[in-house]
Amino acid sequence: GDLYSICLDIDGPENPLLPGDLGLPVYITPVLETSSPALDPLPNQSLVVRCPSCTVVTELYLAEDCSVGSSAFRLGGRVTLTAVERWQLKVDASIGTPGAL
């Protein structure tokens, strides 16, 4: 997925005011559905996502900040295909802080 800016041209394209960035980024994700909005803080938790764009090199993980990179706290790894467009992630969520992610 990618972050996009919301732009506003208050007086329209044919008028003197230029468009501006509202400062409200929007993330557009290739994931269309998840099996659960929450995980229990236990080992061997499973999260299934429906992602038509995902491939065998796709990485799916939970993190406090996705932009920090692999050195940041994160749970997860490679995903496995379980059905058409359905990918499963197994995580040890016991090392996470409940309510933090």
C-alpha positions as CSV (number, residue, x, y, z in Angstrom):
1,G,0.0,0.0,0.0
2,D,0.9,3.6,-0.2
3,L,0.2,6.9,1.6
4,Y,-1.5,9.6,-0.4
5,S,-2.2,13.3,0.4
6,I,-5.8,14.7,0.4
7,C,-5.7,17.8,-1.8
8,L,-8.2,20.6,-1.8
9,D,-8.8,23.2,-4.5
10,I,-11.4,25.3,-2.7
11,D,-12.3,27.5,-5.6
12,G,-12.0,24.9,-8.4
13,P,-9.4,24.4,-11.1
14,E,-10.3,27.5,-13.2
15,N,-9.9,30.0,-10.4
16,P,-6.9,31.7,-8.8
17,L,-6.4,29.8,-5.6
18,L,-4.0,26.8,-5.9
19,P,-4.8,23.4,-4.5
20,G,-3.2,22.5,-1.2
21,D,-2.5,19.5,1.0
22,L,-4.9,19.1,3.9
23,G,-2.2,17.4,5.9
24,L,-4.4,14.3,6.4
25,P,-2.6,11.3,4.9
26,V,-4.7,8.4,3.7
27,Y,-3.2,4.9,3.5
28,I,-4.6,2.8,0.6
29,T,-4.0,-0.9,1.3
30,P,-4.1,-3.9,-0.9
31,V,-5.7,-5.9,2.0
32,L,-9.5,-6.1,1.5
33,E,-10.5,-8.1,4.6
34,T,-9.0,-9.5,7.8
35,S,-10.2,-12.5,9.8
36,S,-10.1,-10.5,13.1
37,P,-9.7,-6.9,14.2
38,A,-7.8,-8.1,17.3
39,L,-5.5,-10.8,18.5
40,D,-5.2,-12.3,22.0
41,P,-1.8,-11.7,23.7
42,L,-0.9,-15.5,23.4
43,P,1.5,-17.6,21.3
44,N,0.5,-19.0,18.0
45,Q,-2.1,-16.5,17.0
46,S,-3.4,-16.6,13.4
47,L,-4.4,-13.6,11.3
48,V,-5.8,-14.3,7.8
49,V,-6.1,-11.5,5.2
50,R,-7.7,-11.3,1.8
51,C,-5.1,-9.7,-0.4
52,P,-5.3,-10.2,-4.2
53,S,-1.9,-8.3,-4.7
54,C,0.1,-10.4,-2.2
55,T,2.7,-12.9,-3.3
56,V,5.1,-15.4,-1.7
57,V,7.5,-12.6,-1.1
58,T,5.0,-10.5,0.7
59,E,5.8,-9.7,4.3
60,L,3.0,-9.2,6.8
61,Y,3.7,-8.1,10.4
62,L,2.4,-6.2,13.3
63,A,4.5,-3.2,14.4
64,E,4.1,-0.1,16.5
65,D,5.4,1.9,13.5
66,C,5.7,0.4,10.0
67,S,8.1,3.2,8.8
68,V,10.8,2.4,11.3
69,G,12.0,-0.8,9.6
70,S,13.1,-4.2,10.7
71,S,14.9,-3.1,13.8
72,A,11.6,-1.9,15.3
73,F,9.5,-4.1,17.5
74,R,7.5,-6.3,15.2
75,L,5.7,-9.6,15.2
76,G,5.3,-11.7,12.1
77,G,7.1,-12.7,8.9
78,R,6.3,-14.5,5.7
79,V,2.7,-15.3,5.0
80,T,1.4,-18.6,3.6
81,L,-1.4,-19.0,1.0
82,T,-4.3,-20.8,2.5
83,A,-6.9,-20.3,-0.3
84,V,-7.4,-18.0,-3.3
85,E,-6.3,-14.5,-2.2
86,R,-6.3,-15.7,1.5
87,W,-2.9,-15.4,3.3
88,Q,-2.2,-16.5,6.8
89,L,0.2,-15.0,9.3
90,K,1.1,-16.9,12.5
91,V,2.5,-14.7,15.3
92,D,3.6,-15.1,18.9
93,A,1.5,-12.2,20.2
94,S,2.5,-13.0,23.9
95,I,5.5,-10.7,23.5
96,G,3.4,-7.8,22.5
97,T,1.8,-5.3,24.9
98,P,-2.0,-5.6,25.0
99,G,-3.6,-2.5,23.6
100,A,-0.3,-1.2,22.2
101,L,-0.8,-2.1,18.5
